[in-house]
Amino acid sequence: MAGEPGSGASGGSLADFMAAPAEEGLTAVAGAPLENPQGRADRDAVIEALKSVHDPEIPVNIYDLGLIYEADRRLNGDVEITMTLTAPHCPVAGEMPQQVAEAVAAVDGVGRVTVTLTWSPPWTPEQMSDDAKFILDMF
């Protein structure tokens, strides 16, 4: 019957207005293999590049939010990153991995960057750095 919950007559449910969940394993790539690799990219430079990417809804970078699960720096200069987001329905889910790949690919000594999105384990606020908790007043 029109107007009843679930009938769609009232404009739909909350799910109709949420972004579609990002798929597990979504991959973004940037950069290219180095012709003359000089070993692993500088760890601190890779971290600084990761810290340059921010979640647009939270005033903290993705590294301090604890969204980066792994950043494997290979001997040939390539970097493989596994990351998550605060929620599967995050509106930037499709864009964030590419932003991360491009930021890290811009680091000297970095070749090809592959970023893979995962939901396991799910992100929790406990993964944030103390700096992030301080900024967000979560102590």
GROMACS elastic network, one bead per residue, 0.5 to 0.9 nm:
[ bonds ]
;  ai    aj funct       b0    kb
    1     4     6  0.58802   500
    1     7     6  0.66863   500
    1     9     6  0.85014   500
    2     5     6  0.86818   500
    2     7     6  0.61625   500
    2     8     6  0.77131   500
    2     9     6  0.53536   500
    2    10     6  0.78562   500
    3     6     6  0.83859   500
    3     7     6  0.64588   500
    3     8     6  0.74199   500
    3     9     6  0.51152   500
    3    10     6  0.55482   500
    4     7     6  0.54738   500
    4     8     6  0.79232   500
    4     9     6  0.73764   500
    4    10     6  0.77863   500
    5     8     6  0.73621   500
    5     9     6  0.83636   500
    5    10     6  0.78653   500
    5    12     6  0.88678   500
    5    13     6  0.85787   500
    6     9     6  0.80802   500
    6    10     6  0.85661   500
    6    12     6  0.73333   500
    6    13     6  0.71530   500
    7    10     6  0.74605   500
    7    11     6  0.89696   500
    7    12     6  0.76843   500
    8    11     6  0.55714   500
    8    13     6  0.71577   500
    9    12     6  0.68329   500
   10    13     6  0.83672   500
   11    16     6  0.88130   500
   12    15     6  0.79799   500
   12    16     6  0.60623   500
   12    17     6  0.81833   500
   13    16     6  0.54101   500
   13    17     6  0.73618   500
   14    17     6  0.54929   500
   14    18     6  0.66789   500
   15    18     6  0.51920   500
   15    19     6  0.81638   500
   15    20     6  0.87047   500
   16    19     6  0.82597   500
   18    21     6  0.85343   500
   18    89     6  0.67145   500
   18    90     6  0.86159   500
   18    91     6  0.80558   500
   19    22     6  0.85837   500
   19    88     6  0.88122   500
   19    89     6  0.53221   500
   19    90     6  0.67602   500
   19    91     6  0.55568   500
   19    92     6  0.88769   500
   19    93     6  0.89169   500
   20    23     6  0.89888   500
   20    88     6  0.80375   500
   20    89     6  0.57711   500
   20    90     6  0.83039   500
   20    91     6  0.80415   500
   21    87     6  0.83227   500
   21    90     6  0.72150   500
   21    91     6  0.85484   500
   21    93     6  0.77511   500
   22    25     6  0.88684   500
   22    26     6  0.73102   500
   22    88     6  0.56418   500
   22    89     6  0.66124   500
   22    90     6  0.77944   500
   22    91     6  0.89433   500
   22    93     6  0.57167   500
   22    94     6  0.65616   500
   22   117     6  0.83665   500
   23    26     6  0.56358   500
   23    88     6  0.80660   500
   23    93     6  0.88595   500
   23    94     6  0.88952   500
   23   117     6  0.77871   500
   23   118     6  0.81631   500
   23   119     6  0.87444   500
   24    27     6  0.89936   500
   24    88     6  0.89616   500
   24   116     6  0.83063   500
   24   117     6  0.59841   500
   24   118     6  0.51233   500
   24   119     6  0.62417   500
   24   120     6  0.86717   500
   25   116     6  0.55933   500
   25   117     6  0.51440   500
   25   118     6  0.57663   500
   25   119     6  0.85991   500
   26    94     6  0.80277   500
   26    97     6  0.81636   500
   26   115     6  0.81610   500
   26   116     6  0.56817   500
   26   117     6  0.52049   500
   26   118     6  0.77027   500
   27    97     6  0.71510   500
   27    98     6  0.81621   500
   27   114     6  0.68209   500
   27   115     6  0.54851   500
   27   117     6  0.63948   500
   28    95     6  0.89278   500
   28    97     6  0.56908   500
   28    98     6  0.50557   500
   28    99     6  0.86477   500
   28   100     6  0.84859   500
   28   101     6  0.64869   500
   28   113     6  0.81138   500
   28   114     6  0.58044   500
   28   115     6  0.51365   500
   28   116     6  0.66310   500
   28   117     6  0.86079   500
   29    32     6  0.89349   500
   29    97     6  0.84530   500
   29    98     6  0.67528   500
   29   101     6  0.59031   500
   29   102     6  0.78197   500
   29   105     6  0.89746   500
   29   112     6  0.71407   500
   29   113     6  0.55480   500
   29   115     6  0.63657   500
   29   116     6  0.89493   500
   30    98     6  0.74458   500
   30   100     6  0.89691   500
   30   101     6  0.53169   500
   30   102     6  0.54159   500
   30   103     6  0.87711   500
   30   104     6  0.83745   500
   30   105     6  0.60087   500
   30   106     6  0.89897   500
   30   111     6  0.85081   500
   30   112     6  0.59385   500
   30   113     6  0.52721   500
   30   114     6  0.68062   500
   30   115     6  0.87521   500
   31    34     6  0.88939   500
   31    78     6  0.87350   500
   31   101     6  0.79147   500
   31   102     6  0.71884   500
   31   104     6  0.86284   500
   31   105     6  0.50755   500
   31   106     6  0.76495   500
   31   110     6  0.77391   500
   31   111     6  0.56317   500
   31   113     6  0.59715   500
   31   114     6  0.88494   500
   32    78     6  0.83005   500
   32   105     6  0.82303   500
   32   110     6  0.85035   500
   32   111     6  0.50837   500
   32   113     6  0.76836   500
   33    36     6  0.89668   500
   33    37     6  0.83366   500
   33    76     6  0.77900   500
   33    77     6  0.75754   500
   33    78     6  0.68652   500
   33   110     6  0.82989   500
   33   112     6  0.50942   500
   33   113     6  0.88709   500
   34    37     6  0.53676   500
   34    38     6  0.88158   500
   34    76     6  0.71685   500
   34    77     6  0.68246   500
   34    78     6  0.80538   500
   34   109     6  0.80027   500
   34   110     6  0.75372   500
   34   111     6  0.50462   500
   34   112     6  0.76592   500
   35   111     6  0.88571   500
   36    76     6  0.83111   500
   37    40     6  0.81750   500
   37    75     6  0.75936   500
   37    76     6  0.51295   500
   37    77     6  0.57940   500
   37    78     6  0.89650   500
   37   109     6  0.71781   500
   37   110     6  0.84468   500
   37   111     6  0.79622   500
   38    41     6  0.80535   500
   38    75     6  0.76170   500
   38    76     6  0.70111   500
   38    77     6  0.70241   500
   38   109     6  0.69840   500
   39    73     6  0.88165   500
   39    74     6  0.72605   500
   39    76     6  0.54930   500
   39    77     6  0.57386   500
   39   109     6  0.79270   500
   40    43     6  0.80700   500
   40    73     6  0.54744   500
   40    74     6  0.53693   500
   40    76     6  0.64788   500
   40    77     6  0.50241   500
   40    78     6  0.76411   500
   40    79     6  0.84705   500
   40   109     6  0.74847   500
   40   110     6  0.78232   500
   41    44     6  0.88359   500
   41    45     6  0.76874   500
   41    46     6  0.72198   500
   41    73     6  0.62367   500
   41    74     6  0.76891   500
   41    75     6  0.79739   500
   41    76     6  0.86276   500
   41    77     6  0.55170   500
   41    78     6  0.77932   500
   41    79     6  0.79540   500
   41   107     6  0.79531   500
   41   108     6  0.73665   500
   41   109     6  0.51404   500
   41   110     6  0.55216   500
   41   111     6  0.85972   500
   42    45     6  0.53262   500
   42    46     6  0.63463   500
   42    47     6  0.87934   500
   42    73     6  0.84270   500
   42   107     6  0.85532   500
   42   108     6  0.82463   500
   42   109     6  0.74777   500
   42   110     6  0.85063   500
   43    46     6  0.52142   500
   43    47     6  0.62765   500
   43    48     6  0.87013   500
   43    71     6  0.89763   500
   43    73     6  0.77374   500
   44    47     6  0.50405   500
   44    48     6  0.61322   500
   44    49     6  0.86194   500
   45    48     6  0.50515   500
   45    49     6  0.62337   500
   45    50     6  0.86693   500
   45   104     6  0.84759   500
   45   107     6  0.66589   500
   45   108     6  0.82274   500
   46    49     6  0.50847   500
   46    50     6  0.62726   500
   46    51     6  0.86586   500
   46    71     6  0.83254   500
   46    73     6  0.88219   500
   46    79     6  0.89088   500
   46   103     6  0.86713   500
   46   104     6  0.59327   500
   46   105     6  0.88813   500
   46   107     6  0.67268   500
   46   110     6  0.85720   500
   47    51     6  0.61416   500
   47    52     6  0.87149   500
   47    63     6  0.74435   500
   47    71     6  0.87365   500
   47   104     6  0.84395   500
   48    52     6  0.63814   500
   48    63     6  0.88304   500
   48   104     6  0.87238   500
   49    52     6  0.51506   500
   49    53     6  0.72761   500
   49   100     6  0.80359   500
   49   103     6  0.54978   500
   49   104     6  0.53695   500
   49   105     6  0.87464   500
   49   106     6  0.80444   500
   49   107     6  0.71354   500
   50    53     6  0.57184   500
   50    54     6  0.86980   500
   50    61     6  0.76842   500
   50    62     6  0.68380   500
   50    63     6  0.58941   500
   50    68     6  0.83301   500
   50   100     6  0.64741   500
   50   101     6  0.89723   500
   50   103     6  0.68163   500
   50   104     6  0.66231   500
   51    54     6  0.72771   500
   51    60     6  0.86419   500
   51    61     6  0.51788   500
   51    62     6  0.62505   500
   51    63     6  0.54012   500
   51    64     6  0.72797   500
   52    61     6  0.65842   500
   52    62     6  0.81812   500
   52    63     6  0.87284   500
   52   100     6  0.87229   500
   52   103     6  0.73697   500
   53    60     6  0.88409   500
   53    61     6  0.56314   500
   53    62     6  0.60730   500
   53    63     6  0.80961   500
   53    96     6  0.82850   500
   53    99     6  0.70699   500
   53   100     6  0.65427   500
   53   103     6  0.74297   500
   54    57     6  0.84290   500
   54    58     6  0.74515   500
   54    59     6  0.70673   500
   54    60     6  0.60328   500
   54    62     6  0.55054   500
   54    63     6  0.86105   500
   54    96     6  0.88020   500
   55    58     6  0.54169   500
   55    59     6  0.70299   500
   55    60     6  0.68527   500
   55    61     6  0.64194   500
   55    62     6  0.63566   500
   55    65     6  0.89221   500
   55    85     6  0.88321   500
   55    92     6  0.80605   500
   55    96     6  0.79755   500
   56    59     6  0.71129   500
   56    60     6  0.87465   500
   56    92     6  0.81820   500
   57    60     6  0.88816   500
   58    61     6  0.80280   500
   58   136     6  0.85328   500
   59   132     6  0.88097   500
   59   135     6  0.79734   500
   59   136     6  0.79833   500
   60    63     6  0.83969   500
   60    64     6  0.67564   500
   60    65     6  0.64945   500
   60   131     6  0.89306   500
   60   132     6  0.62047   500
   60   135     6  0.75354   500
   60   136     6  0.81446   500
   61    64     6  0.56535   500
   61    65     6  0.62350   500
   61    66     6  0.89265   500
   61   132     6  0.82051   500
   62    66     6  0.63917   500
   62    67     6  0.54428   500
   62    68     6  0.69407   500
   62    85     6  0.85092   500
   63    66     6  0.53339   500
   63    67     6  0.59459   500
   63    68     6  0.57590   500
   63   128     6  0.82995   500
   63   129     6  0.83603   500
   64    67     6  0.76167   500
   64    68     6  0.85961   500
   64   127     6  0.83523   500
   64   128     6  0.55991   500
   64   129     6  0.50704   500
   64   130     6  0.81243   500
   64   131     6  0.70685   500
   64   132     6  0.56751   500
   64   133     6  0.88506   500
   65    68     6  0.81853   500
   65    86     6  0.86147   500
   65   125     6  0.77220   500
   65   127     6  0.67213   500
   65   129     6  0.64786   500
   65   132     6  0.61953   500
   65   133     6  0.84845   500
   66    69     6  0.71869   500
   66    83     6  0.87436   500
   66    84     6  0.85257   500
   66    85     6  0.89646   500
   66   123     6  0.76885   500
   66   124     6  0.84828   500
   66   125     6  0.81358   500
   66   126     6  0.83807   500
   66   129     6  0.68576   500
   67    82     6  0.87282   500
   67    83     6  0.54582   500
   67    84     6  0.50836   500
   67    85     6  0.58307   500
   67    86     6  0.73755   500
   67   123     6  0.70658   500
   67   127     6  0.78261   500
   67   128     6  0.82237   500
   68    71     6  0.72718   500
   68    81     6  0.73229   500
   68    82     6  0.62653   500
   68    84     6  0.65722   500
   68    85     6  0.87503   500
   69    81     6  0.75348   500
   69    82     6  0.54504   500
   69    83     6  0.52115   500
   69    84     6  0.72956   500
   70    80     6  0.77370   500
   70    81     6  0.54154   500
   70    82     6  0.50594   500
   70    83     6  0.69148   500
   71    79     6  0.65149   500
   71    80     6  0.57070   500
   71    82     6  0.66163   500
   71    83     6  0.86898   500
   71   115     6  0.89109   500
   72    78     6  0.83144   500
   72    79     6  0.55053   500
   72    80     6  0.50691   500
   72    81     6  0.62478   500
   72    82     6  0.86083   500
   73    76     6  0.84091   500
   73    77     6  0.66426   500
   73    78     6  0.61590   500
   73    80     6  0.66643   500
   73    81     6  0.86791   500
   73   110     6  0.85562   500
   74    77     6  0.54282   500
   74    78     6  0.52314   500
   74    79     6  0.59231   500
   74    80     6  0.78472   500
   75    78     6  0.72965   500
   76    79     6  0.88588   500
   76   110     6  0.84129   500
   76   111     6  0.74327   500
   77   109     6  0.59235   500
   77   112     6  0.73854   500
   77   113     6  0.89315   500
   78   105     6  0.87161   500
   78   109     6  0.86138   500
   78   110     6  0.57261   500
   78   113     6  0.57485   500
   78   114     6  0.81157   500
   79   101     6  0.89719   500
   79   104     6  0.80766   500
   79   105     6  0.83467   500
   79   110     6  0.69616   500
   79   111     6  0.72192   500
   79   112     6  0.64600   500
   79   114     6  0.64777   500
   79   115     6  0.84217   500
   80   112     6  0.83686   500
   80   113     6  0.58265   500
   80   115     6  0.60356   500
   80   116     6  0.79183   500
   81   100     6  0.87901   500
   81   101     6  0.82667   500
   81   113     6  0.75221   500
   81   114     6  0.61080   500
   81   116     6  0.62124   500
   81   117     6  0.85743   500
   82   114     6  0.84751   500
   82   115     6  0.58074   500
   82   117     6  0.60150   500
   82   118     6  0.68445   500
   83    97     6  0.78505   500
   83   115     6  0.71414   500
   83   116     6  0.62702   500
   83   117     6  0.51273   500
   83   118     6  0.60407   500
   83   119     6  0.83619   500
   84    87     6  0.82052   500
   84    88     6  0.85937   500
   84    93     6  0.89955   500
   84    97     6  0.89164   500
   84   116     6  0.83633   500
   84   117     6  0.54230   500
   84   118     6  0.52088   500
   84   119     6  0.58906   500
   84   120     6  0.80502   500
   84   121     6  0.85463   500
   84   122     6  0.75170   500
   84   123     6  0.67968   500
   85    88     6  0.67761   500
   85    90     6  0.71104   500
   85    92     6  0.89952   500
   85    93     6  0.71339   500
   85    96     6  0.85752   500
   85   117     6  0.79520   500
   85   118     6  0.82052   500
   85   119     6  0.77311   500
   85   122     6  0.83811   500
   85   123     6  0.67870   500
   86    89     6  0.87460   500
   86    90     6  0.70803   500
   86   122     6  0.80216   500
   86   123     6  0.56867   500
   86   124     6  0.73985   500
   86   125     6  0.86043   500
   87    90     6  0.53295   500
   87    93     6  0.86251   500
   87   119     6  0.84758   500
   87   122     6  0.81493   500
   87   123     6  0.75116   500
   88    91     6  0.86996   500
   88    93     6  0.72919   500
   88   119     6  0.74254   500
   89    92     6  0.85499   500
   89    93     6  0.72799   500
   90    93     6  0.53257   500
   90    94     6  0.86942   500
   91    94     6  0.76697   500
   91    95     6  0.86070   500
   92    95     6  0.51707   500
   92    96     6  0.57047   500
   92    97     6  0.89332   500
   93    96     6  0.56195   500
   93    97     6  0.73395   500
   93   117     6  0.86883   500
   94    97     6  0.69094   500
   94    98     6  0.78076   500
   95    98     6  0.55515   500
   95    99     6  0.63830   500
   95   100     6  0.88890   500
   96    99     6  0.50452   500
   96   100     6  0.62302   500
   96   101     6  0.86726   500
   97   100     6  0.50691   500
   97   101     6  0.61862   500
   97   102     6  0.86913   500
   97   114     6  0.88573   500
   97   115     6  0.58724   500
   97   116     6  0.71669   500
   97   117     6  0.69888   500
   98   102     6  0.61390   500
   98   103     6  0.85333   500
   98   114     6  0.89715   500
   98   115     6  0.74450   500
   99   102     6  0.52459   500
   99   103     6  0.61327   500
   99   104     6  0.86962   500
  100   103     6  0.51912   500
  100   104     6  0.62528   500
  100   105     6  0.84833   500
  100   113     6  0.89176   500
  100   115     6  0.72739   500
  101   104     6  0.54158   500
  101   105     6  0.59904   500
  101   106     6  0.87376   500
  101   112     6  0.86664   500
  101   113     6  0.55708   500
  101   114     6  0.63817   500
  101   115     6  0.59864   500
  102   105     6  0.50275   500
  102   106     6  0.63498   500
  102   113     6  0.78043   500
  103   106     6  0.54825   500
  103   107     6  0.73454   500
  104   107     6  0.55376   500
  104   110     6  0.73052   500
  104   113     6  0.69645   500
  105   108     6  0.80361   500
  105   109     6  0.87543   500
  105   110     6  0.57177   500
  105   111     6  0.64820   500
  105   112     6  0.66464   500
  105   113     6  0.58911   500
  106   109     6  0.88088   500
  106   110     6  0.72476   500
  106   111     6  0.89131   500
  107   110     6  0.56615   500
  107   111     6  0.87415   500
  108   111     6  0.85964   500
  110   113     6  0.75587   500
  118   121     6  0.77229   500
  118   122     6  0.81813   500
  119   122     6  0.50789   500
  119   123     6  0.75063   500
  120   123     6  0.80170   500
  121   124     6  0.89316   500
  123   126     6  0.83237   500
  123   127     6  0.70308   500
  124   127     6  0.58498   500
  124   128     6  0.80021   500
  125   128     6  0.56594   500
  125   133     6  0.83569   500
  125   138     6  0.88486   500
  126   129     6  0.81352   500
  126   133     6  0.88820   500
  128   131     6  0.79317   500
  128   132     6  0.58483   500
  128   133     6  0.63827   500
  129   132     6  0.52072   500
  129   133     6  0.63462   500
  129   134     6  0.86376   500
  130   133     6  0.50147   500
  130   134     6  0.60702   500
  130   135     6  0.86180   500
  130   139     6  0.84217   500
  131   134     6  0.51048   500
  131   135     6  0.62272   500
  131   136     6  0.86401   500
  132   135     6  0.51061   500
  132   136     6  0.61217   500
  132   137     6  0.83397   500
  132   138     6  0.83373   500
  133   136     6  0.51509   500
  133   137     6  0.57768   500
  133   139     6  0.61273   500
  134   138     6  0.62137   500
  134   139     6  0.65474   500
  135   138     6  0.78499   500
  136   139     6  0.85160   500
